[in-house]
Amino acid sequence: MMFLLYNLLQHPEALQKCYAEVDEVLGDRSLQMEDIPKLKYLDAAMREALRYLGPIPAMTRHAKKTRLLAGKYRVTPADAIFCNFKGLHHDPTVWGDDCNEFKPERFLDGKFEKMPANCWKPFGTGIRACIGRYLAEQEIVMAMAMIFQRFVVEQADPDYKLSKSCPFPSPKLHTKHEADQAAEVKSTLTIKPDHFDIRVRRRPGKDHLFLFTSGAAPAPQPTKASAAANTDNLKPIEVFFGGNTGTCKSFGEDLETSAPNFGLGVPNKIRNLDEAVENLPKDRPIIIITASYEGLPPDNARNFVAWLETRAKDPANSTLLAGVTYAVFGVAIRTGLLRSIASPSSLTTSWRSLVPPVSFLRAMSMSARI
């Protein structure tokens, strides 16, 4: 957020576009989950800030075995390969001649999707990339939207600029005095502008009570369905989860707890996806809650995905999946695992029978992406 604020304050035209978008999307009401995908320019500004002046300067990699890199560089497991993000994110052959300019527009209107794979890696790469990436992205957009909705943001020191010695490209410093006065970055858990202070003033009409509520939200009241529900009357559903961090399991437990309010029950309790191998029921709807990690399945779904892509996919075993009714809730999901789970041609998707559970999944999307 520090680099995002710095870059927006250095580029007031981009900052004003953020204000305009927040005003258009939110107006004077509180931010809702469904607003986040509509804040496209703010999201693009965040991504451009990570490219242009990000908090992680580099990463290192080791070869698993001795090999030639790019056909000419001999690399051994003892060698540390230093990957400089400045070079990656400011390559003119990828980002164009304006690669040293701050332009959020390069992430809009499908432009970024047309760029080469792996050209933007501010969170690292591979299975050990930053596990908090998607939470951080949402938090930044939400926090900045609420700040811009309420406050005018300014630099405390109008002359503050990052030094050219910063490990990232800095704005042009036109005089020796400017260069002498330029600031450096500091290193904490990541790097950030040193002594970068901002000041804020409330926007007109946004006083200290704007959108203010006190006290905790009232606890949800039991519905008529939950009051009358018992184990004999509940319609059974099956819930499987996949994930390495506990988030997907937590969502499954929430769904299991809330299901009776909708006349549904999870008689077999929630189970991990590996327990679904050759064990997908056909007499009840199935809900799969899963994450993936750079396209790879979580540890407790590896066998399930392998089964889907081999034996279950074999036409000779077409009966394994015939008649299965399911829905997939992807938590910060990437395409690889979603494609494996959601697209076997022999599975039959029937959302109609899952209207009640889909309503909880929509509610739980406050912390996840579909």
C-alpha positions in Angstrom: 0.0 0.0 0.0 2.9 2.4 0.7 4.2 2.1 -2.9 0.7 2.3 -4.3 0.0 5.5 -2.4 3.4 6.9 -3.4 2.9 6.2 -7.1 -0.7 7.6 -7.1 0.4 10.8 -5.3 3.2 11.1 -7.9 0.7 10.7 -10.7 -2.3 12.8 -9.7 -4.2 11.9 -13.0 -4.2 8.3 -12.0 -5.2 9.2 -8.4 -8.2 11.2 -9.7 -9.4 8.2 -11.8 -9.4 6.2 -8.6 -11.5 8.8 -6.8 -13.9 8.9 -9.7 -14.3 5.1 -9.8 -14.9 4.9 -6.1 -17.5 7.6 -6.2 -19.3 5.9 -9.2 -19.3 2.4 -7.6 -19.8 3.2 -3.9 -21.3 6.7 -3.7 -22.2 7.2 -0.1 -22.9 3.6 0.9 -20.7 1.1 2.5 -18.5 -1.2 0.5 -19.9 -4.7 -0.3 -18.2 -7.8 -1.6 -19.9 -7.5 -4.9 -18.3 -4.0 -5.4 -14.8 -5.3 -5.5 -14.8 -6.7 -9.1 -16.3 -3.3 -10.2 -13.2 -1.4 -8.9 -11.3 -2.2 -12.0 -9.1 0.9 -12.2 -8.1 0.6 -8.5 -7.2 -3.0 -9.0 -5.2 -2.1 -12.1 -3.4 0.6 -10.1 -2.5 -1.9 -7.4 -1.1 -4.3 -10.0 0.9 -1.6 -11.7 2.3 -0.4 -8.4 3.5 -4.0 -7.8 5.1 -4.0 -11.2 6.6 -0.6 -11.1 7.7 -0.2 -7.5 6.9 -3.4 -5.6 7.8 -4.4 -2.0 9.7 -7.5 -3.1 12.9 -6.7 -5.1 14.0 -10.2 -6.1 13.8 -13.9 -5.4 16.3 -16.8 -5.6 16.1 -20.2 -7.1 18.3 -23.4 -7.0 18.5 -26.1 -9.6 17.5 -29.6 -8.5 20.3 -31.0 -10.7 23.2 -29.8 -12.8 21.9 -28.5 -16.1 22.4 -25.9 -18.9 20.1 -22.9 -18.5 19.0 -21.4 -21.8 21.3 -23.8 -23.5 24.5 -22.1 -22.4 24.7 -21.4 -18.6 25.9 -24.3 -16.5 24.0 -24.3 -13.2 24.5 -26.7 -10.3 22.4 -27.3 -7.2 25.0 -25.3 -5.2 24.4 -22.2 -7.3 21.9 -19.5 -6.2 20.1 -17.9 -9.1 19.1 -14.4 -8.3 16.0 -13.2 -10.2 15.8 -9.4 -10.3 12.2 -8.2 -10.5 13.3 -4.9 -11.8 14.6 -6.6 -15.0 11.6 -8.8 -15.2 9.0 -6.1 -14.7 10.8 -3.4 -16.8 11.7 -5.4 -19.9 10.8 -3.2 -22.8 10.4 -6.2 -25.1 7.5 -7.3 -22.9 6.1 -4.1 -21.4 6.9 -1.8 -24.2 8.9 1.4 -24.5 6.9 3.0 -21.7 7.9 0.3 -19.2 9.4 2.9 -16.9 6.2 4.8 -16.7 3.4 4.2 -14.2 0.4 3.3 -16.2 -2.4 1.3 -14.6 -4.1 1.1 -18.1 -1.7 -1.6 -19.1 -3.7 -4.0 -16.8 -7.1 -3.0 -18.2 -9.3 -4.1 -21.1 -7.6 -7.5 -21.5 -4.2 -6.1 -22.3 -2.4 -7.9 -19.5 -4.1 -11.2 -20.4 -2.4 -11.0 -23.9 1.1 -10.6 -22.4 3.5 -13.5 -22.1 3.0 -15.9 -19.2 5.1 -15.4 -16.2 5.9 -11.7 -17.0 4.5 -10.4 -13.7 5.6 -12.2 -10.6 5.5 -9.7 -7.6 4.4 -12.5 -5.3 7.0 -15.0 -6.4 6.4 -18.1 -8.4 5.6 -21.8 -8.3 4.1 -23.8 -5.5 5.9 -21.7 -2.9 4.6 -18.4 -4.1 3.1 -16.1 -1.5 0.2 -18.0 0.1 -1.5 -14.7 1.1 -1.5 -13.2 -2.3 -5.3 -13.2 -2.9 -6.2 -12.0 0.5 -3.6 -9.2 0.2 -5.0 -8.1 -3.2 -8.5 -7.9 -1.8 -7.5 -6.2 1.4 -5.6 -3.5 -0.6 -8.5 -2.8 -2.9 -11.0 -2.7 0.0 -8.8 -0.5 2.2 -7.9 2.0 -0.6 -11.6 2.2 -1.7 -12.7 3.1 1.8 -9.9 5.6 2.2 -10.6 7.4 -1.1 -14.3 7.3 -0.3 -13.8 9.3 2.9 -10.5 11.3 2.6 -8.4 13.5 0.3 -4.9 12.1 0.5 -1.8 14.3 0.2 2.0 13.9 0.7 3.0 15.5 4.0 6.2 16.7 2.2 5.2 17.8 -1.4 8.9 17.5 -2.5 9.3 13.9 -1.3 10.7 11.7 -4.1 12.5 8.4 -4.0 16.2 8.4 -4.8 17.6 7.1 -8.0 19.7 4.7 -5.9 16.4 3.0 -5.0 16.5 -0.6 -6.4 13.6 0.4 -8.6 13.1 3.1 -11.2 12.4 6.5 -9.7 10.8 9.6 -11.0 13.2 12.0 -12.8 15.0 14.3 -10.5 15.7 17.5 -12.5 18.3 19.3 -10.2 21.2 18.3 -7.9 19.2 19.7 -5.0 16.4 17.3 -5.8 18.8 14.4 -6.0 20.4 15.3 -2.7 17.0 15.5 -1.0 15.6 12.3 -2.5 14.5 9.6 -0.1 15.6 6.0 0.2 13.7 2.8 0.8 13.9 0.9 4.1 13.8 -2.8 4.7 11.4 -4.4 7.2 9.6 -7.6 6.4 9.6 -6.2 2.8 10.9 -2.9 1.5 9.0 0.4 1.6 9.6 4.1 1.1 11.5 5.5 4.1 10.1 8.6 5.9 7.1 8.6 3.5 4.3 10.4 5.4 0.9 11.3 4.2 -1.8 13.6 5.5 -5.5 13.3 5.0 -8.5 15.6 5.2 -12.1 14.6 5.1 -13.9 15.0 1.8 -16.9 17.4 1.9 -20.0 15.7 3.4 -17.9 12.8 4.8 -17.9 13.8 8.5 -16.7 11.6 11.3 -20.1 9.7 11.5 -20.1 8.9 7.8 -21.1 5.2 7.4 -20.4 4.7 11.1 -22.2 2.0 13.0 -21.7 0.9 16.6 -21.9 -2.4 18.3 -21.6 -5.9 16.9 -23.9 -7.1 14.1 -26.9 -9.0 15.5 -26.6 -12.7 15.5 -28.6 -14.4 12.7 -31.9 -15.6 14.0 -32.9 -19.3 13.4 -35.2 -19.7 10.4 -38.5 -21.7 10.5 -36.7 -24.4 8.6 -34.0 -24.8 11.3 -36.6 -24.8 14.1 -38.5 -27.6 12.5 -35.5 -29.5 11.1 -34.5 -32.9 12.5 -32.2 -35.6 11.1 -35.2 -37.4 9.6 -36.4 -34.5 7.5 -33.1 -33.1 6.2 -32.3 -33.6 2.5 -28.7 -35.1 2.4 -25.8 -33.4 0.6 -22.2 -34.4 0.5 -19.3 -31.9 1.1 -15.7 -32.5 0.1 -12.9 -30.0 0.6 -9.3 -29.6 -0.6 -6.7 -27.2 0.8 -3.4 -26.9 2.7 -4.2 -24.0 5.0 -7.5 -24.9 6.7 -9.6 -22.2 4.9 -11.5 -24.7 2.7 -12.1 -27.0 5.6 -13.4 -24.1 7.6 -15.8 -23.1 4.8 -17.0 -26.7 4.7 -17.6 -26.8 8.5 -19.5 -23.5 8.3 -21.7 -25.0 5.5 -22.2 -28.2 7.5 -23.3 -26.1 10.5 -25.7 -23.9 8.5 -27.2 -26.6 6.3 -30.1 -27.5 8.6 -31.3 -23.9 8.4 -32.1 -24.7 4.8 -33.5 -28.2 5.4 -30.3 -29.9 4.4 -27.9 -32.2 6.2 -24.4 -33.6 5.8 -24.8 -37.1 7.3 -21.2 -38.2 6.4 -19.6 -35.0 7.8 -17.2 -33.1 5.6 -14.3 -35.0 4.1 -11.2 -34.3 2.0 -11.2 -34.8 -1.7 -9.0 -37.8 -1.6 -11.8 -39.7 0.2 -14.0 -39.1 -2.8 -11.9 -41.4 -5.0 -14.4 -44.0 -6.3 -16.7 -42.7 -3.7 -18.8 -40.0 -5.3 -22.5 -40.5 -4.4 -25.1 -40.3 -7.1 -28.2 -40.0 -4.9 -27.5 -36.6 -3.5 -25.9 -33.3 -4.6 -22.1 -32.8 -4.0 -20.4 -29.6 -3.0 -16.6 -29.4 -3.6 -14.8 -26.6 -1.8 -11.2 -26.4 -2.9 -8.1 -24.2 -3.6 -5.2 -24.8 -5.9 -1.6 -23.6 -5.8 -0.3 -22.3 -9.1 -2.5 -25.0 -10.9 -1.4 -27.8 -8.6 -3.8 -29.6 -6.3 -3.6 -29.4 -2.5 -2.0 -32.2 -0.7 -5.4 -33.8 0.2 -6.7 -33.7 -3.3 -3.8 -35.2 -5.3 -5.2 -38.7 -5.5 -8.6 -37.4 -6.4 -7.3 -35.2 -9.3 -5.1 -38.0 -10.6 -8.2 -40.4 -10.5 -10.3 -37.8 -12.4 -7.6 -37.4 -15.1 -6.9 -41.1 -15.5 -9.3 -43.8 -14.6 -12.5 -41.7 -14.3 -11.7 -40.0 -17.6 -11.3 -43.4 -19.4 -14.4 -44.0 -21.6 -14.3 -47.6 -20.4 -15.1 -46.3 -16.9 -17.9 -43.9 -18.0 -20.2 -45.2 -15.3 -17.9 -43.9 -12.5 -19.2 -40.3 -13.0 -22.4 -40.8 -14.8 -25.3 -39.2 -12.9 -23.1 -37.3 -10.4 -24.6 -33.9 -9.5 -22.1 -31.3 -8.1 -21.1 -27.7 -7.6 -17.5 -26.4 -7.2 -16.6 -23.5 -4.9 -13.1 -22.3 -5.9 -11.2 -20.5 -3.2 -8.7 -18.2 -4.9 -8.6 -20.9 -7.6 -6.4 -21.0 -10.6 -7.3 -22.7 -13.9 -5.5 -26.0 -13.6 -7.3 -27.7 -10.7 -10.6 -26.1 -11.6 -10.4 -27.5 -15.1 -9.7 -31.0 -13.7 -12.6 -30.9 -11.2 -15.2 -28.9 -13.1 -15.0 -30.2 -16.7 -15.0 -34.0 -16.9 -17.4 -34.5 -19.8 -19.2 -37.3 -18.1 -20.2 -35.3 -15.0 -23.7 -33.8 -15.0 -23.9 -30.4 -13.4 -27.3 -29.6 -11.9 -27.4 -26.3 -10.0 -31.2 -26.4 -9.7 -31.0 -28.9 -6.9 -28.3 -26.9 -5.1 -30.1 -23.6 -4.8 -30.0 -23.6 -0.9 -26.3 -24.5 -0.6 -25.3 -22.0 -3.2 -26.8 -19.3 -1.0 -24.4 -20.1 1.8 -21.5 -20.2 -0.7 -22.4 -16.8 -1.9 -22.4 -15.5 1.7 -19.0 -17.1 2.3 -17.5 -15.4 -0.7 -16.7 -12.4 1.5 -13.4 -14.2 2.0 -12.9 -16.0 -1.3 -13.1 -15.8 -5.0 -15.4 -17.9 -7.1 
